[in-house]
Amino acid sequence: MFVSDRSRNRDEKNYGVLETTVPWRVNDFLTKKQIILSGLGWGRLPMHMICDELKTGRLVALSSPDFGSVGVETFMARTRSHPFGPVAEAFWDLMAGEK
């Protein structure tokens, strides 16, 4: 099960989807989480969305060599004419590997 990109400029890449399965497509991670909690599927979810369910045992982490790892390119952009505040500047420096 995976979250579909509904934008016009989407690529057709799938990240972390097993080729041997028929995936369900949903519009957002909250819907995906609810389907998984209902016992109707499995899939990857951001850790911050499921940490409580993992602690209580409502969800369990699955592991298999077939899952592989998911590598996703990440890009950052900002305008030089609009300075960041101190928190955003610290985040920028952290992500850029500075300081």
Phi, psi and omega in degrees: 000135178214162180274128181271144174275121182262007181286158179290332185261026184287151170271167182259023180281146172248134181248117176074024180257127178291133181290338185271006182243162173261110186280149168270143177247128177234166185271342183204165183290330180294318176297316179301316180298316181296321178296316179295316178297333178280355178083018184261002181179187178214161179172177180274139176223152176299136183305321183295341180274342187234005185299321179294317180293326176293320180295320183275350180088003176295332173234151174234146178281131177261150179220137177200144176298337179290338182291322182066190177247156181251119175249123181235130176292138178236136180236146175237146178214150175202159176264139180286339183280350180239096185293148176282161167281177185297324181289313179296323178294319178295320178296316178303311181298319178297313182290328180277354179078022180261161177061000000 
